[in-house]
Amino acid sequence: MDASEREQYRAAIHGDREAFEMIIRTHSRTLFAIAYGILQNREEAEDVVQDSLVKAWKMRWRVRDPEKFPAWLSMIARHRAHDVFRKRRPVPFTHETIEVNAPDTMALDQQLHLALATLPELHRAALALRYFEEMDYRSIENTLGLTNGELRGILGRALASLRKQLRPALASTD
């Protein structure tokens, strides 16, 4: 993080609306990717981003280190999306649910959606940031508050799980 970014976060923390609006423009897409990675629903993800930004503005004074502002924003979005997810679907998907509800005619994208739904929320968020938003590792680490090793482990486990779950569907397309 360079000095100008740090100053922008510091100004936003101290109530500068213009600085906060710049942060919103910079981070909204990332927050959406995190929320969408958890919820797999565009409208709900957009609502989560709005709620998260309102909460961040109201609670900005809690951030003591401006360098942690992006991770703090991401944490708010992750927690809010998790709350929405938990209220929406009381019974989580299991591998058995996917096998029973995945007939041979089901489109690959639907199977991918179901496979993503079985992953832990942090894994979905990391995948969304890396592969849908095409963020580099350092940006994802800062956004999610992870070390490089933690991020690589999460991505590796998430991709291995997706490969395992999608292997039958991918084999049938050959």
TORKEMAR-344292 format. One line per 8 residues: number of its first residue (from 1); their letters; for each residue x, y, z of C-alpha. Coordinates in steps of 0.5 Angstrom, whole numbers, plus 2048, in hexadecimal, padded with zeros to 3 digits. Each point is the difference from the previous one (the first is absolute). Layout:
NUM = a = X/Y/Z | ...
# end
This chain:
1 = mdasereq = 800/800/800 | 803/807/7FE | 800/806/804 | 7FA/803/7FC | 7FC/7FA/801 | 801/800/808 | 7FF/807/800 | 7F9/7FF/7FD
9 = yraaihgd = 7FE/7FB/805 | 802/804/805 | 7FC/806/7FE | 7FA/7FC/7FF | 801/7FD/807 | 800/807/802 | 7F9/802/7FD | 802/802/7F9
17 = reafemii = 7FA/7FE/7FB | 804/802/7FA | 806/7FB/802 | 7FA/7FB/802 | 7FD/800/7F9 | 807/7FF/7FD | 801/7FA/804 | 7F9/7FE/7FE
25 = rthsrtlf = 801/800/7F9 | 807/7FD/801 | 7FD/7FA/804 | 7F9/7FF/7FE | 801/7FB/7FB | 805/7FC/804 | 7FA/800/806 | 7FB/7FE/7FB
33 = aiaygilq = 805/7FA/7FE | 800/7FE/807 | 7F9/800/801 | 7FE/7FD/7FA | 805/7FA/801 | 7FC/7FF/806 | 7F9/801/7FE | 800/7FE/7F9
41 = nreeaedv = 7FB/805/7FF | 801/807/7FC | 7FA/804/804 | 802/7FD/807 | 807/802/7FE | 7FF/807/7FE | 7FC/801/807 | 805/7FD/804
49 = vqdslvka = 805/805/7FD | 7FC/806/801 | 7FE/7FE/807 | 808/7FE/801 | 802/807/7FE | 7FA/804/804 | 803/7FC/806 | 807/801/7FF
57 = wkmrwrvr = 7FF/808/7FF | 7FC/800/807 | 805/7FB/803 | 807/803/7FD | 802/803/806 | 802/7F9/803 | 805/7FF/7FB | 807/802/803
65 = dpekfpaw = 805/7FE/7FB | 7FE/803/7F9 | 804/7FA/7FC | 7FB/7FC/803 | 7FA/803/7FD | 7FF/7FC/7FA | 800/7FA/804 | 7FB/803/805
73 = lsmiarhr = 7FB/801/7FA | 801/7F9/7FD | 7FF/7FD/807 | 7F9/805/801 | 7FE/7FD/7F9 | 802/7F9/802 | 7FC/800/806 | 7FA/803/7FD
81 = ahdvfrkr = 800/7FC/7FA | 800/7FA/805 | 7FA/803/804 | 7FC/800/7FA | 802/7F9/7FE | 7FF/7FD/807 | 7F9/803/800 | 7FE/7FE/7F9
89 = rpvpfthe = 802/7F9/800 | 800/7FC/807 | 802/7F9/7FD | 807/800/7FC | 801/7FD/7FA | 804/7F9/801 | 803/7FC/7FB | 7FA/7FB/800
97 = tievnapd = 7FB/806/7FE | 804/801/7FA | 801/7F9/7FE | 7F8/7FF/801 | 7FE/807/7FD | 805/800/7FA | 7FD/7FC/7FA | 805/7FE/7FA
105 = tmaldqql = 7FC/806/7FC | 802/805/805 | 804/806/7FD | 807/800/802 | 7FF/807/803 | 7FB/7FE/805 | 804/7FA/802 | 806/806/801
113 = hlalatlp = 7FB/804/804 | 7FE/7FA/804 | 808/7FE/801 | 801/807/802 | 7FB/800/805 | 803/7FA/804 | 806/804/801 | 802/804/807
121 = elhraala = 7FE/808/7FF | 807/802/800 | 802/7FB/7FB | 7FB/803/7FB | 802/807/802 | 807/7FE/7FE | 7FE/7FD/7F9 | 7FC/805/7FE
129 = lryfeemd = 805/806/801 | 805/7FB/7FD | 7FD/7FE/7FA | 7FA/804/7FF | 803/807/802 | 807/7FE/7FE | 803/803/806 | 807/7FE/801
137 = yrsientl = 802/7FC/807 | 803/806/804 | 7F9/804/7FF | 7FC/7FA/802 | 804/7FF/806 | 7FF/807/802 | 7F9/800/7FE | 7FF/7FA/804
145 = gltngelr = 805/801/806 | 804/7F9/7FE | 807/7FE/7FF | 803/7FE/7FA | 800/7F9/802 | 7F9/800/803 | 7FD/803/7F9 | 804/7FB/7FC
153 = gilgrala = 7FD/7FA/805 | 7F9/803/7FF | 801/800/7F8 | 803/7F9/800 | 7FB/7FD/804 | 7FA/803/7FD | 802/7FF/7F9 | 802/7F8/802
161 = slrkqlrp = 7F9/800/803 | 7FD/803/7F9 | 804/7FB/7FC | 7FD/7FA/804 | 7F9/802/800 | 800/802/7F8 | 804/7FA/7FE | 7FA/7FC/7FE
169 = alastd = 7FD/806/7FC | 806/802/7FD | 801/7F9/7FE | 7F9/7FF/7FC | 802/806/7FC | 806/7FD/7FD
# end
